[in-house]
């Protein structure tokens, strides 16, 4: 099946979902990459053990849009904005369900824009976080 592009995107389109376990190795690599030394994420916290940095799910849109949604990686879209909202705390070792949809699509100053909403829920299905990522085309198109 040929990869989809911006014109194919529909507002409200469900991109898919998947489950994953957040391991200690993943969290420690993430914390090292961003330089976060907060002991709540690696030792003890008021929540009874290390918790997951809530921004760790910020790049899940990549898997949802390109892999689950089958959109082209050669379209020339750049990540230009992030909005993030947290509703709960997850401990290291938690299983989560990640799902996403296309929340908006528009043209601005000749550039194609797309907003992808990523939702993370815990094992009981309770919302943990919502992230909205705006992608903008490198190329300028006639309006």
N, CA, C and O atoms as CSV, one atom per row, in Angstrom:
chain,resi,resn,atom,element,x,y,z
A,1,UNK,N,N,0.834,-1.173,0.000
A,1,UNK,CA,C,0.000,0.000,0.000
A,1,UNK,C,C,0.889,1.249,0.000
A,1,UNK,O,O,1.843,1.342,0.772
A,2,UNK,N,N,0.569,2.192,-0.861
A,2,UNK,CA,C,1.344,3.412,-0.972
A,2,UNK,C,C,1.093,4.307,0.246
A,2,UNK,O,O,-0.028,4.394,0.746
A,3,UNK,N,N,2.157,4.969,0.713
A,3,UNK,CA,C,2.043,5.850,1.871
A,3,UNK,C,C,1.158,7.055,1.554
A,3,UNK,O,O,1.172,7.579,0.440
A,4,UNK,N,N,0.386,7.482,2.559
A,4,UNK,CA,C,-0.495,8.638,2.413
A,4,UNK,C,C,0.304,9.929,2.593
A,4,UNK,O,O,1.407,9.909,3.139
A,5,UNK,N,N,-0.257,11.053,2.131
A,5,UNK,CA,C,0.352,12.363,2.294
A,5,UNK,C,C,-0.669,13.346,2.857
A,5,UNK,O,O,-1.821,12.979,3.088
A,6,UNK,N,N,-0.258,14.578,3.076
A,6,UNK,CA,C,-1.101,15.601,3.700
A,6,UNK,C,C,-2.492,15.715,3.065
A,6,UNK,O,O,-3.477,15.790,3.800
A,7,UNK,N,N,-2.616,15.731,1.733
A,7,UNK,CA,C,-3.961,15.839,1.164
A,7,UNK,C,C,-4.893,14.688,1.567
A,7,UNK,O,O,-6.113,14.854,1.566
A,8,UNK,N,N,-4.335,13.542,1.905
A,8,UNK,CA,C,-5.144,12.380,2.308
A,8,UNK,C,C,-5.660,12.483,3.744
A,8,UNK,O,O,-6.620,11.801,4.104
A,9,UNK,N,N,-5.034,13.323,4.561
A,9,UNK,CA,C,-5.376,13.408,5.981
A,9,UNK,C,C,-6.771,13.981,6.189
A,9,UNK,O,O,-7.164,14.955,5.546
A,10,UNK,N,N,-7.510,13.358,7.100
A,10,UNK,CA,C,-8.855,13.813,7.433
A,10,UNK,C,C,-8.909,14.174,8.915
A,10,UNK,O,O,-8.443,13.410,9.760
A,11,UNK,N,N,-9.475,15.332,9.229
A,11,UNK,CA,C,-9.620,15.722,10.634
A,11,UNK,C,C,-10.488,14.676,11.328
A,11,UNK,O,O,-11.564,14.327,10.842
A,12,UNK,N,N,-10.014,14.186,12.459
A,12,UNK,CA,C,-10.713,13.153,13.211
A,12,UNK,C,C,-10.253,11.741,12.874
A,12,UNK,O,O,-10.635,10.786,13.550
A,13,UNK,N,N,-9.434,11.603,11.834
A,13,UNK,CA,C,-8.942,10.275,11.430
A,13,UNK,C,C,-8.171,9.616,12.571
A,13,UNK,O,O,-7.246,10.200,13.134
A,14,UNK,N,N,-8.564,8.408,12.894
A,14,UNK,CA,C,-7.870,7.635,13.929
A,14,UNK,C,C,-6.626,7.012,13.302
A,14,UNK,O,O,-6.705,6.325,12.284
A,15,UNK,N,N,-5.481,7.263,13.923
A,15,UNK,CA,C,-4.220,6.760,13.385
A,15,UNK,C,C,-3.902,5.353,13.872
A,15,UNK,O,O,-3.141,4.628,13.231
A,16,UNK,N,N,-4.472,4.971,14.983
A,16,UNK,CA,C,-4.228,3.641,15.525
A,16,UNK,C,C,-3.876,3.705,16.994
A,16,UNK,O,O,-3.963,4.756,17.629
A,17,UNK,N,N,-3.474,2.554,17.525
A,17,UNK,CA,C,-3.081,2.475,18.932
A,17,UNK,C,C,-2.168,1.279,19.128
A,17,UNK,O,O,-2.119,0.372,18.297
A,18,UNK,N,N,-1.454,1.291,20.225
A,18,UNK,CA,C,-0.598,0.174,20.603
A,18,UNK,C,C,-0.356,0.241,22.099
A,18,UNK,O,O,-0.543,1.280,22.733
A,19,UNK,N,N,0.061,-0.886,22.648
A,19,UNK,CA,C,0.392,-0.944,24.072
A,19,UNK,C,C,1.890,-1.104,24.217
A,19,UNK,O,O,2.559,-1.680,23.360
A,20,UNK,N,N,2.404,-0.578,25.326
A,20,UNK,CA,C,3.832,-0.739,25.596
A,20,UNK,C,C,4.079,-0.681,27.094
A,20,UNK,O,O,3.322,-0.067,27.847
A,21,UNK,N,N,5.153,-1.332,27.504
A,21,UNK,CA,C,5.572,-1.288,28.901
A,21,UNK,C,C,6.717,-0.293,29.002
A,21,UNK,O,O,7.617,-0.283,28.163
A,22,UNK,N,N,6.679,0.541,30.032
A,22,UNK,CA,C,7.724,1.536,30.236
A,22,UNK,C,C,8.742,0.949,31.211
A,22,UNK,O,O,8.491,0.865,32.414
A,23,UNK,N,N,9.886,0.547,30.679
A,23,UNK,CA,C,10.904,-0.131,31.481
A,23,UNK,C,C,11.860,0.851,32.150
A,23,UNK,O,O,11.935,2.022,31.777
A,24,UNK,N,N,12.580,0.355,33.136
A,24,UNK,CA,C,13.587,1.164,33.828
A,24,UNK,C,C,14.687,1.590,32.845
A,24,UNK,O,O,15.190,2.711,32.920
A,25,UNK,N,N,15.056,0.692,31.925
A,25,UNK,CA,C,16.095,1.019,30.935
A,25,UNK,C,C,15.646,2.178,30.037
A,25,UNK,O,O,16.428,3.090,29.767
A,26,UNK,N,N,14.382,2.146,29.572
A,26,UNK,CA,C,13.860,3.229,28.726
A,26,UNK,C,C,13.861,4.558,29.483
A,26,UNK,O,O,14.283,5.583,28.948
A,27,UNK,N,N,13.386,4.532,30.729
A,27,UNK,CA,C,13.305,5.779,31.482
A,27,UNK,C,C,14.689,6.335,31.781
A,27,UNK,O,O,14.898,7.547,31.723
A,28,UNK,N,N,15.637,5.457,32.102
A,28,UNK,CA,C,16.973,5.956,32.406
A,28,UNK,C,C,17.651,6.533,31.162
A,28,UNK,O,O,18.357,7.537,31.261
A,29,UNK,N,N,17.451,5.920,30.000
A,29,UNK,CA,C,17.988,6.472,28.740
A,29,UNK,C,C,17.361,7.833,28.434
A,29,UNK,O,O,18.054,8.763,28.021
A,30,UNK,N,N,16.059,7.941,28.638
A,30,UNK,CA,C,15.361,9.200,28.380
A,30,UNK,C,C,15.879,10.294,29.317
A,30,UNK,O,O,16.180,11.401,28.871
A,31,UNK,N,N,15.982,9.989,30.608
A,31,UNK,CA,C,16.453,10.981,31.575
A,31,UNK,C,C,17.877,11.431,31.273
A,31,UNK,O,O,18.203,12.611,31.404
A,32,UNK,N,N,18.718,10.492,30.871
A,32,UNK,CA,C,20.097,10.847,30.504
A,32,UNK,C,C,20.106,11.744,29.267
A,32,UNK,O,O,20.870,12.708,29.209
A,33,UNK,N,N,19.269,11.437,28.282
A,33,UNK,CA,C,19.227,12.207,27.034
A,33,UNK,C,C,18.795,13.649,27.271
A,33,UNK,O,O,19.309,14.560,26.622
A,34,UNK,N,N,17.852,13.870,28.195
A,34,UNK,CA,C,17.367,15.233,28.431
A,34,UNK,C,C,18.082,15.908,29.607
A,34,UNK,O,O,17.841,17.083,29.884
A,35,UNK,N,N,18.958,15.173,30.299
A,35,UNK,CA,C,19.719,15.745,31.410
A,35,UNK,C,C,18.883,16.015,32.645
A,35,UNK,O,O,19.146,16.976,33.367
A,36,UNK,N,N,17.883,15.190,32.901
A,36,UNK,CA,C,16.990,15.373,34.050
A,36,UNK,C,C,17.485,14.522,35.212
A,36,UNK,O,O,17.508,13.294,35.128
A,37,UNK,N,N,17.880,15.182,36.293
A,37,UNK,CA,C,18.403,14.470,37.466
A,37,UNK,C,C,17.428,14.457,38.645
A,37,UNK,O,O,17.834,14.183,39.775
A,38,UNK,N,N,16.160,14.746,38.401
A,38,UNK,CA,C,15.171,14.749,39.461
A,38,UNK,C,C,15.073,13.339,40.052
A,38,UNK,O,O,14.764,12.393,39.327
A,39,UNK,N,N,15.332,13.181,41.366
A,39,UNK,CA,C,15.317,11.844,41.977
A,39,UNK,C,C,13.947,11.153,41.930
A,39,UNK,O,O,13.886,9.930,42.063
A,40,UNK,N,N,12.874,11.881,41.750
A,40,UNK,CA,C,11.551,11.255,41.643
A,40,UNK,C,C,11.493,10.296,40.461
A,40,UNK,O,O,10.727,9.333,40.488
A,41,UNK,N,N,12.285,10.542,39.431
A,41,UNK,CA,C,12.254,9.720,38.229
A,41,UNK,C,C,13.219,8.536,38.275
A,41,UNK,O,O,13.138,7.642,37.432
A,42,UNK,N,N,14.133,8.521,39.251
A,42,UNK,CA,C,15.114,7.435,39.291
A,42,UNK,C,C,15.202,6.733,40.641
A,42,UNK,O,O,15.759,5.639,40.731
A,43,UNK,N,N,14.664,7.343,41.685
A,43,UNK,CA,C,14.742,6.741,43.013
A,43,UNK,C,C,13.346,6.660,43.619
A,43,UNK,O,O,12.475,5.962,43.100
A,44,UNK,N,N,13.141,7.375,44.716
A,44,UNK,CA,C,11.842,7.341,45.374
A,44,UNK,C,C,11.092,8.637,45.101
A,44,UNK,O,O,11.693,9.677,44.834
A,45,UNK,N,N,9.781,8.556,45.173
A,45,UNK,CA,C,8.931,9.725,44.989
A,45,UNK,C,C,7.794,9.649,46.000
A,45,UNK,O,O,7.606,8.613,46.636
A,46,UNK,N,N,7.044,10.715,46.155
A,46,UNK,CA,C,5.881,10.663,47.059
A,46,UNK,C,C,4.806,9.682,46.589
A,46,UNK,O,O,3.838,9.431,47.307
A,47,UNK,N,N,4.973,9.129,45.392
A,47,UNK,CA,C,3.992,8.189,44.836
A,47,UNK,C,C,4.403,6.737,45.057
A,47,UNK,O,O,3.766,5.825,44.531
A,48,UNK,N,N,5.471,6.516,45.839
A,48,UNK,CA,C,5.892,5.156,46.178
A,48,UNK,C,C,6.784,4.528,45.128
A,48,UNK,O,O,6.390,3.542,44.504
A,49,UNK,N,N,7.953,5.057,44.916
A,49,UNK,CA,C,8.904,4.543,43.933
A,49,UNK,C,C,9.065,5.512,42.781
A,49,UNK,O,O,8.368,6.523,42.704
A,50,UNK,N,N,9.994,5.197,41.882
A,50,UNK,CA,C,10.234,6.118,40.764
A,50,UNK,C,C,9.032,6.218,39.829
A,50,UNK,O,O,8.347,5.232,39.558
A,51,UNK,N,N,8.798,7.429,39.345
A,51,UNK,CA,C,7.714,7.664,38.389
A,51,UNK,C,C,8.313,8.007,37.029
A,51,UNK,O,O,9.506,8.288,36.907
A,52,UNK,N,N,7.466,7.978,36.025
A,52,UNK,CA,C,7.893,8.262,34.655
A,52,UNK,C,C,7.766,9.759,34.396
A,52,UNK,O,O,6.748,10.367,34.729
A,53,UNK,N,N,8.794,10.350,33.806
A,53,UNK,CA,C,8.726,11.750,33.396
A,53,UNK,C,C,7.576,11.870,32.390
A,53,UNK,O,O,7.581,11.175,31.374
A,54,UNK,N,N,6.589,12.739,32.655
A,54,UNK,CA,C,5.406,12.792,31.784
A,54,UNK,C,C,5.710,13.199,30.345
A,54,UNK,O,O,4.914,12.908,29.451
A,55,UNK,N,N,6.822,13.853,30.101
A,55,UNK,CA,C,7.156,14.258,28.739
A,55,UNK,C,C,7.784,13.131,27.925
A,55,UNK,O,O,8.112,13.316,26.753
A,56,UNK,N,N,7.950,11.974,28.540
A,56,UNK,CA,C,8.548,10.827,27.857
A,56,UNK,C,C,7.711,10.371,26.666
A,56,UNK,O,O,8.225,9.683,25.783
A,57,UNK,N,N,6.444,10.739,26.625
A,57,UNK,CA,C,5.561,10.312,25.543
A,57,UNK,C,C,5.482,11.343,24.414
A,57,UNK,O,O,4.662,11.208,23.506
A,58,UNK,N,N,6.322,12.358,24.469
A,58,UNK,CA,C,6.275,13.452,23.509
A,58,UNK,C,C,6.550,13.081,22.064
A,58,UNK,O,O,6.142,13.804,21.155
A,59,UNK,N,N,7.231,11.973,21.836
A,59,UNK,CA,C,7.544,11.612,20.441
A,59,UNK,C,C,6.747,10.405,19.934
A,59,UNK,O,O,7.072,9.849,18.885
A,60,UNK,N,N,5.729,10.004,20.656
A,60,UNK,CA,C,4.907,8.867,20.213
A,60,UNK,C,C,4.162,9.171,18.915
A,60,UNK,O,O,3.744,8.254,18.208
A,61,UNK,N,N,3.996,10.465,18.600
A,61,UNK,CA,C,3.311,10.830,17.355
A,61,UNK,C,C,4.031,10.265,16.139
A,61,UNK,O,O,3.396,9.979,15.123
A,62,UNK,N,N,5.347,10.099,16.229
A,62,UNK,CA,C,6.130,9.581,15.099
A,62,UNK,C,C,5.641,8.189,14.730
A,62,UNK,O,O,5.358,7.917,13.564
A,63,UNK,N,N,5.541,7.308,15.718
A,63,UNK,CA,C,5.084,5.943,15.457
A,63,UNK,C,C,3.628,5.930,14.991
A,63,UNK,O,O,3.269,5.189,14.075
A,64,UNK,N,N,2.791,6.757,15.627
A,64,UNK,CA,C,1.372,6.778,15.260
A,64,UNK,C,C,1.161,7.292,13.840
A,64,UNK,O,O,0.419,6.680,13.072
A,65,UNK,N,N,1.791,8.392,13.481
A,65,UNK,CA,C,1.566,9.020,12.177
A,65,UNK,C,C,2.199,8.235,11.038
A,65,UNK,O,O,1.545,7.939,10.038
A,66,UNK,N,N,3.462,7.903,11.194
A,66,UNK,CA,C,4.174,7.252,10.096
A,66,UNK,C,C,3.917,5.750,10.019
A,66,UNK,O,O,3.657,5.221,8.938
A,67,UNK,N,N,3.987,5.067,11.146
A,67,UNK,CA,C,3.865,3.607,11.127
A,67,UNK,C,C,2.405,3.144,11.175
A,67,UNK,O,O,1.966,2.392,10.304
A,68,UNK,N,N,1.658,3.585,12.180
A,68,UNK,CA,C,0.257,3.159,12.302
A,68,UNK,C,C,-0.626,3.811,11.233
A,68,UNK,O,O,-1.491,3.153,10.655
A,69,UNK,N,N,-0.410,5.093,10.975
A,69,UNK,CA,C,-1.240,5.814,10.025
A,69,UNK,C,C,-0.802,5.680,8.576
A,69,UNK,O,O,-1.540,6.061,7.668
A,70,UNK,N,N,0.403,5.137,8.350
A,70,UNK,CA,C,0.953,4.925,7.008
A,70,UNK,C,C,1.103,6.226,6.205
A,70,UNK,O,O,0.770,6.272,5.021
A,71,UNK,N,N,1.605,7.280,6.858
A,71,UNK,CA,C,1.881,8.529,6.161
A,71,UNK,C,C,3.351,8.566,5.735
A,71,UNK,O,O,4.213,7.985,6.394
A,72,UNK,N,N,3.620,9.246,4.640
A,72,UNK,CA,C,4.946,9.295,4.037
A,72,UNK,C,C,5.965,10.009,4.927
A,72,UNK,O,O,5.680,11.061,5.499
A,73,UNK,N,N,7.138,9.427,5.029
A,73,UNK,CA,C,8.242,10.056,5.765
A,73,UNK,C,C,8.990,11.057,4.873
A,73,UNK,O,O,9.867,11.774,5.354
A,74,UNK,N,N,8.652,11.109,3.593
A,74,UNK,CA,C,9.361,11.970,2.643
A,74,UNK,C,C,8.583,13.236,2.312
A,74,UNK,O,O,8.862,13.888,1.305
A,75,UNK,N,N,7.631,13.585,3.131
A,75,UNK,CA,C,6.771,14.723,2.833
A,75,UNK,C,C,7.382,16.060,3.241
A,75,UNK,O,O,6.919,17.106,2.786
A,76,UNK,N,N,8.390,16.052,4.073
A,76,UNK,CA,C,9.031,17.302,4.476
A,76,UNK,C,C,8.250,18.079,5.514
A,76,UNK,O,O,8.037,19.282,5.366
A,77,UNK,N,N,7.819,17.394,6.568
A,77,UNK,CA,C,7.078,18.042,7.655
A,77,UNK,C,C,7.999,18.175,8.874
A,77,UNK,O,O,8.696,17.231,9.245
A,78,UNK,N,N,7.987,19.355,9.484
A,78,UNK,CA,C,8.783,19.613,10.681
A,78,UNK,C,C,7.886,19.781,11.894
A,78,UNK,O,O,6.784,20.322,11.796
A,79,UNK,N,N,8.362,19.319,13.026
A,79,UNK,CA,C,7.665,19.488,14.299
A,79,UNK,C,C,7.825,20.959,14.691
A,79,UNK,O,O,8.947,21.436,14.861
A,80,UNK,N,N,6.701,21.686,14.837
A,80,UNK,CA,C,6.812,23.118,15.115
A,80,UNK,C,C,6.201,23.562,16.443
A,80,UNK,O,O,6.499,24.659,16.918
A,81,UNK,N,N,5.360,22.739,17.046
A,81,UNK,CA,C,4.708,23.151,18.294
A,81,UNK,C,C,4.275,21.912,19.070
A,81,UNK,O,O,3.924,20.889,18.483
A,82,UNK,N,N,4.303,22.018,20.401
A,82,UNK,CA,C,3.834,20.947,21.271
A,82,UNK,C,C,2.971,21.528,22.388
A,82,UNK,O,O,3.339,22.523,23.011
A,83,UNK,N,N,1.834,20.908,22.635
A,83,UNK,CA,C,1.001,21.225,23.795
A,83,UNK,C,C,0.863,19.926,24.578
A,83,UNK,O,O,0.548,18.886,23.999
A,84,UNK,N,N,1.093,19.974,25.882
A,84,UNK,CA,C,1.074,18.755,26.670
A,84,UNK,C,C,0.250,18.978,27.934
A,84,UNK,O,O,0.391,20.002,28.602
A,85,UNK,N,N,-0.612,18.011,28.258
A,85,UNK,CA,C,-1.430,18.075,29.463
A,85,UNK,C,C,-1.365,16.728,30.176
A,85,UNK,O,O,-1.552,15.678,29.561
A,86,UNK,N,N,-1.096,16.773,31.479
A,86,UNK,CA,C,-1.008,15.557,32.294
A,86,UNK,C,C,-2.228,15.411,33.184
A,86,UNK,O,O,-2.757,16.392,33.706
A,87,UNK,N,N,-2.669,14.164,33.349
A,87,UNK,CA,C,-3.828,13.877,34.188
A,87,UNK,C,C,-3.495,12.911,35.322
A,87,UNK,O,O,-4.296,12.751,36.243
A,88,UNK,N,N,-2.346,12.272,35.275
A,88,UNK,CA,C,-1.999,11.286,36.286
A,88,UNK,C,C,-0.511,10.979,36.280
A,88,UNK,O,O,0.260,11.556,35.513
A,89,UNK,N,N,-0.132,10.069,37.144
A,89,UNK,CA,C,1.267,9.677,37.321
A,89,UNK,C,C,1.400,8.195,36.998
A,89,UNK,O,O,0.527,7.395,37.336
A,90,UNK,N,N,2.489,7.839,36.347
A,90,UNK,CA,C,2.788,6.436,36.061
A,90,UNK,C,C,4.091,6.044,36.740
A,90,UNK,O,O,5.036,6.831,36.796
A,91,UNK,N,N,4.134,4.829,37.250
A,91,UNK,CA,C,5.366,4.309,37.836
A,91,UNK,C,C,6.154,3.556,36.773
A,91,UNK,O,O,5.592,3.037,35.809
A,92,UNK,N,N,7.455,3.510,36.967
A,92,UNK,CA,C,8.316,2.718,36.091
A,92,UNK,C,C,7.812,1.285,36.119
A,92,UNK,O,O,7.520,0.755,37.191
A,93,UNK,N,N,7.706,0.652,34.962
A,93,UNK,CA,C,7.184,-0.702,34.844
A,93,UNK,C,C,5.720,-0.748,34.434
A,93,UNK,O,O,5.171,-1.829,34.219
A,94,UNK,N,N,5.085,0.410,34.325
A,94,UNK,CA,C,3.675,0.468,33.934
A,94,UNK,C,C,3.482,0.087,32.471
A,94,UNK,O,O,4.362,0.292,31.635
A,95,UNK,N,N,2.313,-0.469,32.185
A,95,UNK,CA,C,1.891,-0.695,30.792
A,95,UNK,C,C,0.927,0.416,30.438
A,95,UNK,O,O,0.080,0.800,31.244
A,96,UNK,N,N,1.060,0.930,29.225
A,96,UNK,CA,C,0.187,2.009,28.776
A,96,UNK,C,C,-0.375,1.683,27.401
A,96,UNK,O,O,0.175,0.867,26.661
A,97,UNK,N,N,-1.485,2.341,27.078
A,97,UNK,CA,C,-2.036,2.274,25.738
A,97,UNK,C,C,-1.867,3.658,25.126
A,97,UNK,O,O,-2.310,4.656,25.695
A,98,UNK,N,N,-1.225,3.711,23.970
A,98,UNK,CA,C,-0.993,4.960,23.258
A,98,UNK,C,C,-1.903,4.955,22.037
A,98,UNK,O,O,-1.914,3.992,21.270
A,99,UNK,N,N,-2.663,6.026,21.857
A,99,UNK,CA,C,-3.538,6.127,20.691
A,99,UNK,C,C,-3.449,7.534,20.130
A,99,UNK,O,O,-3.036,8.466,20.820
A,100,UNK,N,N,-3.842,7.680,18.869
A,100,UNK,CA,C,-3.741,8.998,18.273
A,100,UNK,C,C,-4.737,9.228,17.161
A,100,UNK,O,O,-5.324,8.295,16.614
A,101,UNK,N,N,-4.910,10.499,16.843
A,101,UNK,CA,C,-5.805,10.895,15.768
A,101,UNK,C,C,-5.317,12.218,15.187
A,101,UNK,O,O,-4.520,12.926,15.804
A,102,UNK,N,N,-5.805,12.536,13.997
A,102,UNK,CA,C,-5.515,13.831,13.397
A,102,UNK,C,C,-6.540,14.814,13.957
A,102,UNK,O,O,-7.739,14.680,13.716
A,103,UNK,N,N,-6.060,15.792,14.697
A,103,UNK,CA,C,-6.945,16.727,15.388
A,103,UNK,C,C,-7.276,17.959,14.545
A,103,UNK,O,O,-8.337,18.560,14.717
A,104,UNK,N,N,-6.375,18.338,13.635
A,104,UNK,CA,C,-6.631,19.507,12.798
A,104,UNK,C,C,-5.713,19.463,11.584
A,104,UNK,O,O,-4.681,18.793,11.583
A,105,UNK,N,N,-6.118,20.195,10.554
A,105,UNK,CA,C,-5.371,20.267,9.300
A,105,UNK,C,C,-5.684,21.634,8.704
A,105,UNK,O,O,-6.851,22.007,8.583
A,106,UNK,N,N,-4.641,22.387,8.328
A,106,UNK,CA,C,-4.878,23.727,7.792
A,106,UNK,C,C,-3.665,24.209,6.998
A,106,UNK,O,O,-2.581,23.632,7.069
A,107,UNK,N,N,-3.882,25.282,6.242
A,107,UNK,CA,C,-2.807,25.967,5.519
A,107,UNK,C,C,-2.593,27.310,6.205
A,107,UNK,O,O,-3.553,27.982,6.580
A,108,UNK,N,N,-1.345,27.693,6.364
A,108,UNK,CA,C,-1.025,29.010,6.904
A,108,UNK,C,C,0.208,29.528,6.177
A,108,UNK,O,O,1.270,28.905,6.203
A,109,UNK,N,N,0.054,30.658,5.539
A,109,UNK,CA,C,1.135,31.277,4.770
A,109,UNK,C,C,1.751,30.305,3.767
A,109,UNK,O,O,2.966,30.275,3.573
A,110,UNK,N,N,0.886,29.513,3.134
A,110,UNK,CA,C,1.332,28.595,2.096
A,110,UNK,C,C,1.951,27.301,2.604
A,110,UNK,O,O,2.422,26.484,1.812
A,111,UNK,N,N,1.954,27.113,3.896
A,111,UNK,CA,C,2.538,25.894,4.467
A,111,UNK,C,C,1.432,24.982,4.991
A,111,UNK,O,O,0.514,25.419,5.685
A,112,UNK,N,N,1.546,23.727,4.645
A,112,UNK,CA,C,0.598,22.717,5.127
A,112,UNK,C,C,0.892,22.424,6.591
A,112,UNK,O,O,2.045,22.214,6.970
A,113,UNK,N,N,-0.146,22.409,7.407
A,113,UNK,CA,C,0.011,22.108,8.833
A,113,UNK,C,C,-0.936,20.987,9.229
A,113,UNK,O,O,-2.021,20.831,8.668
A,114,UNK,N,N,-0.503,20.224,10.196
A,114,UNK,CA,C,-1.263,19.084,10.680
A,114,UNK,C,C,-1.071,18.998,12.189
A,114,UNK,O,O,0.053,19.111,12.679
A,115,UNK,N,N,-2.161,18.798,12.930
A,115,UNK,CA,C,-2.070,18.629,14.381
A,115,UNK,C,C,-2.425,17.182,14.705
A,115,UNK,O,O,-3.501,16.697,14.356
A,116,UNK,N,N,-1.503,16.507,15.377
A,116,UNK,CA,C,-1.701,15.119,15.777
A,116,UNK,C,C,-1.893,15.083,17.288
A,116,UNK,O,O,-1.074,15.612,18.040
A,117,UNK,N,N,-2.977,14.459,17.724
A,117,UNK,CA,C,-3.260,14.324,19.154
A,117,UNK,C,C,-2.873,12.918,19.592
A,117,UNK,O,O,-3.312,11.928,19.005
A,118,UNK,N,N,-2.048,12.844,20.629
A,118,UNK,CA,C,-1.598,11.571,21.180
A,118,UNK,C,C,-2.155,11.439,22.596
A,118,UNK,O,O,-1.951,12.313,23.438
A,119,UNK,N,N,-2.861,10.335,22.846
A,119,UNK,CA,C,-3.431,10.077,24.170
A,119,UNK,C,C,-2.764,8.859,24.781
A,119,UNK,O,O,-2.569,7.838,24.121
A,120,UNK,N,N,-2.419,8.986,26.054
A,120,UNK,CA,C,-1.821,7.871,26.795
A,120,UNK,C,C,-2.755,7.535,27.947
A,120,UNK,O,O,-3.176,8.418,28.695
A,121,UNK,N,N,-3.078,6.237,28.087
A,121,UNK,CA,C,-3.942,5.760,29.165
A,121,UNK,C,C,-3.221,4.660,29.942
A,121,UNK,O,O,-2.393,3.939,29.387
A,122,UNK,N,N,-3.541,4.540,31.224
A,122,UNK,CA,C,-2.930,3.490,32.038
A,122,UNK,C,C,-3.625,2.148,31.790
A,122,UNK,O,O,-4.507,2.043,30.938
A,123,UNK,N,N,-3.214,1.128,32.546
A,123,UNK,CA,C,-3.747,-0.232,32.352
A,123,UNK,C,C,-5.256,-0.329,32.594
A,123,UNK,O,O,-5.923,-1.207,32.046
A,124,UNK,N,N,-5.782,0.569,33.410
A,124,UNK,CA,C,-7.213,0.567,33.692
A,124,UNK,C,C,-7.990,1.435,32.696
A,124,UNK,O,O,-9.210,1.560,32.806
A,125,UNK,N,N,-7.300,2.024,31.738
A,125,UNK,CA,C,-7.950,2.861,30.741
A,125,UNK,C,C,-8.120,4.310,31.148
A,125,UNK,O,O,-8.753,5.084,30.430
A,126,UNK,N,N,-7.560,4.695,32.302
A,126,UNK,CA,C,-7.655,6.085,32.761
A,126,UNK,C,C,-6.671,6.952,31.992
A,126,UNK,O,O,-5.524,6.554,31.789
A,127,UNK,N,N,-7.106,8.138,31.561
A,127,UNK,CA,C,-6.193,9.027,30.834
A,127,UNK,C,C,-5.019,9.452,31.704
A,127,UNK,O,O,-5.189,9.788,32.876
A,128,UNK,N,N,-3.830,9.434,31.118
A,128,UNK,CA,C,-2.615,9.862,31.810
A,128,UNK,C,C,-2.109,11.172,31.218
A,128,UNK,O,O,-1.696,12.070,31.952
A,129,UNK,N,N,-2.141,11.283,29.880
A,129,UNK,CA,C,-1.682,12.517,29.241
A,129,UNK,C,C,-2.247,12.649,27.836
A,129,UNK,O,O,-2.625,11.671,27.192
A,130,UNK,N,N,-2.288,13.894,27.389
A,130,UNK,CA,C,-2.640,14.211,26.009
A,130,UNK,C,C,-1.580,15.174,25.486
A,130,UNK,O,O,-1.245,16.162,26.139
A,131,UNK,N,N,-1.062,14.876,24.312
A,131,UNK,CA,C,-0.081,15.743,23.670
A,131,UNK,C,C,-0.587,16.085,22.282
A,131,UNK,O,O,-1.042,15.210,21.546
A,132,UNK,N,N,-0.508,17.356,21.927
A,132,UNK,CA,C,-0.847,17.784,20.571
A,132,UNK,C,C,0.426,18.309,19.916
A,132,UNK,O,O,1.066,19.239,20.405
A,133,UNK,N,N,0.770,17.684,18.796
A,133,UNK,CA,C,1.968,18.034,18.043
A,133,UNK,C,C,1.534,18.680,16.739
A,133,UNK,O,O,0.690,18.136,16.028
A,134,UNK,N,N,2.104,19.837,16.419
A,134,UNK,CA,C,1.830,20.477,15.140
A,134,UNK,C,C,3.022,20.258,14.221
A,134,UNK,O,O,4.160,20.572,14.568
A,135,UNK,N,N,2.737,19.712,13.038
A,135,UNK,CA,C,3.736,19.526,12.002
A,135,UNK,C,C,3.474,20.545,10.899
A,135,UNK,O,O,2.322,20.794,10.544
A,136,UNK,N,N,4.541,21.136,10.357
A,136,UNK,CA,C,4.425,22.148,9.309
A,136,UNK,C,C,5.330,21.757,8.151
A,136,UNK,O,O,6.454,21.301,8.361
A,137,UNK,N,N,4.836,21.937,6.921
A,137,UNK,CA,C,5.622,21.571,5.738
A,137,UNK,C,C,6.794,22.523,5.538
A,137,UNK,O,O,6.707,23.715,5.831
A,138,UNK,N,N,7.877,21.976,5.039
A,138,UNK,CA,C,9.042,22.790,4.692
A,138,UNK,C,C,8.735,23.587,3.434
A,138,UNK,O,O,9.064,24.768,3.323
A,139,UNK,N,N,8.100,22.913,2.498
A,139,UNK,CA,C,7.778,23.508,1.213
A,139,UNK,C,C,6.594,24.461,1.332
A,139,UNK,O,O,5.667,24.212,2.103
A,140,UNK,N,N,6.626,25.563,0.561
A,140,UNK,CA,C,5.513,26.502,0.500
A,140,UNK,C,C,4.673,26.132,-0.728
A,140,UNK,O,O,5.198,25.959,-1.828
A,141,UNK,N,N,3.356,26.015,-0.513
A,141,UNK,CA,C,2.418,25.628,-1.565
A,141,UNK,C,C,1.525,26.815,-1.906
A,141,UNK,O,O,1.268,27.660,-1.049
A,142,UNK,N,N,1.048,26.890,-3.152
A,142,UNK,CA,C,0.095,27.954,-3.487
A,142,UNK,C,C,-1.226,27.706,-2.746
A,142,UNK,O,O,-1.694,26.571,-2.653
A,143,UNK,N,N,-1.807,28.771,-2.229
A,143,UNK,CA,C,-3.068,28.618,-1.480
A,143,UNK,C,C,-4.263,28.735,-2.373
A,143,UNK,O,O,-5.397,28.632,-1.904
